Amino acid sequence: MARPRSDIKPSAIIAGATRVIASQGLSASTAAIAKESGVSNGSLFTYFETKADLLNKLYVELKTEMAEATLEGLTDDRDLREQALRVWSQWLNWATSYPEKRRTLALLNVSDDITAESQQTASRAMTEVRKLLNRVSENGPMRDTPLEFRLSLMNGVAEATIQFMIHDPADADTHCTAGFEAFWRMTV
């Protein structure tokens, strides 16, 4: 008789995969992921049919977590700039608080194993961020550029800001604000 599945093991495998991929990259073996997760290699494949399945689940989970952290407490009762600053600050706080998750997500973002379906699922998690960016830039100099282009520019400014926040934690808040100001001036 087959043993019942555990609700805890998939979470342990996701956490283990995050740590291993952050340190070893996407070529990390499933055996290394299983070992880090405290499960047998066979158990890993009980919960994830293939390594690609695991990577897709991890990608969606990390994107969703980042989106939830970014949008936490966001309300429409503030002006647009305050809403954008809150989203920006919470996004960068998540990225600097969870460097392994951020690194793993960066690697997964360029992985050929991530399916279009997973990308669409992750994109839905970011719907409110996309809506906010559209509202912020609807009258700005970039209003006629594709949303994906604006998102890429925002991400580039955010990544530069995150690096400064990590390497100069004493002035992290100053860097976060300066990065937001650059984003704001570029967009509005």
C-alpha positions in Angstrom: 0.0 0.0 0.0 1.3 3.4 -0.9 2.1 5.8 1.9 -0.1 8.9 2.1 1.3 12.2 0.8 2.4 14.7 3.4 1.3 18.3 3.2 4.6 19.4 4.8 7.0 17.8 2.2 6.1 19.9 -0.8 6.8 23.1 1.2 10.0 21.6 2.5 11.0 20.7 -1.1 10.1 24.2 -2.4 12.2 25.8 0.5 15.1 23.4 -0.2 15.0 24.1 -3.9 15.1 27.8 -3.3 18.3 27.5 -1.2 20.0 25.1 -3.6 19.2 27.0 -6.7 20.2 30.3 -5.1 23.7 28.8 -4.4 24.2 26.3 -7.2 22.0 27.7 -10.0 19.4 26.0 -12.2 21.7 23.1 -13.0 21.6 21.9 -9.4 20.6 18.2 -9.2 17.3 17.0 -7.8 19.4 14.8 -5.5 21.0 18.0 -4.0 17.5 19.6 -3.7 16.1 16.5 -2.0 19.0 16.3 0.4 18.6 20.0 1.4 14.9 19.4 1.7 15.3 16.5 4.1 13.5 14.0 1.7 14.7 11.2 -0.5 15.1 11.8 -4.2 12.2 9.4 -4.8 10.0 11.4 -2.4 10.8 14.5 -4.4 9.3 12.9 -7.5 6.2 11.8 -5.5 5.3 15.5 -5.3 6.8 16.8 -8.5 6.7 14.7 -11.6 9.8 16.2 -13.1 12.4 18.8 -12.2 10.7 21.2 -14.6 7.5 20.7 -12.7 9.3 21.7 -9.5 10.9 24.7 -11.1 7.5 25.9 -12.5 5.8 25.5 -9.1 8.7 27.3 -7.4 8.5 30.1 -10.0 4.8 30.7 -9.5 5.1 30.5 -5.7 7.9 33.0 -5.5 6.2 35.4 -7.9 3.0 35.1 -5.9 4.8 35.7 -2.6 6.6 38.7 -4.0 3.3 40.1 -5.3 1.5 39.6 -2.0 4.3 41.2 -0.1 4.4 44.1 -2.5 0.6 44.8 -2.4 0.1 44.2 1.4 -2.0 47.0 2.9 -2.3 48.9 -0.4 -5.5 50.9 -0.4 -7.0 53.3 -3.0 -7.6 56.0 -0.4 -4.1 57.4 -0.9 -2.9 59.5 -3.8 -1.2 57.7 -6.6 2.3 58.7 -5.6 1.8 57.4 -2.1 0.4 54.1 -3.5 3.4 53.8 -5.9 5.9 54.6 -3.1 4.3 51.9 -0.9 4.4 49.3 -3.6 8.0 50.2 -4.5 9.2 50.1 -0.8 7.5 46.8 0.0 8.8 45.2 -3.2 12.4 46.3 -2.4 12.0 45.3 1.2 10.9 41.8 0.1 13.9 41.6 -2.3 16.4 42.7 0.3 14.9 40.6 3.1 14.9 37.3 1.1 18.1 37.3 -1.0 17.9 33.6 -1.8 14.3 33.9 -3.0 15.3 36.9 -5.1 18.3 35.2 -6.7 16.3 32.0 -7.4 13.5 34.1 -9.0 16.0 35.9 -11.1 17.3 32.6 -12.4 13.9 31.2 -13.0 12.9 34.4 -14.9 15.3 33.4 -17.7 14.8 29.6 -17.5 13.6 27.8 -20.6 11.9 25.3 -18.3 9.3 27.9 -17.2 6.1 27.3 -19.2 3.9 29.9 -20.7 1.2 28.7 -18.4 3.4 29.4 -15.3 4.3 32.8 -16.7 0.6 33.7 -17.2 -0.2 32.5 -13.7 2.6 34.6 -12.2 1.6 37.5 -14.3 -2.0 37.3 -12.9 -0.4 37.6 -9.4 1.1 40.9 -10.5 -2.1 42.3 -12.0 -2.6 45.1 -9.4 1.0 46.2 -9.8 0.5 46.4 -13.6 -2.8 48.4 -13.1 -1.0 50.8 -10.7 1.9 51.4 -13.2 -0.7 52.1 -15.9 -2.4 54.7 -13.7 0.9 56.2 -12.7 2.1 56.6 -16.3 -1.1 57.2 -18.2 -0.3 60.9 -18.7 3.5 60.7 -18.5 6.2 60.7 -21.2 6.1 56.9 -21.5 2.3 56.5 -21.8 2.6 55.3 -25.4 5.3 52.7 -24.7 4.3 49.1 -24.2 3.6 48.2 -20.6 6.2 45.4 -20.7 8.8 48.0 -21.6 7.8 50.2 -18.7 7.9 47.2 -16.4 11.4 46.3 -17.6 12.6 49.8 -17.0 11.1 49.9 -13.5 12.7 46.5 -12.8 16.1 47.8 -13.9 15.9 50.8 -11.6 14.7 48.5 -8.8 17.6 46.1 -9.3 20.1 48.9 -9.1 18.5 50.2 -6.0 18.4 46.8 -4.4 22.1 46.3 -5.0 22.8 49.6 -3.3 20.5 48.8 -0.4 22.2 45.4 0.1 25.8 46.8 -0.1 25.0 49.9 2.0 22.4 48.8 4.6 23.0 51.9 6.8 21.6 54.0 4.0 19.1 51.5 2.6 16.1 53.8 3.2 17.9 56.7 1.4 18.7 54.4 -1.6 15.1 53.1 -1.7 13.8 56.7 -1.8 16.3 57.8 -4.4 15.4 54.8 -6.6 11.8 55.6 -6.3 12.4 59.2 -7.3 14.3 58.1 -10.4 11.4 55.7 -11.3 8.8 58.4 -10.6 10.6 61.1 -12.7 11.0 58.6 -15.6 7.4 57.5 -15.5 5.2 60.5 -14.6 
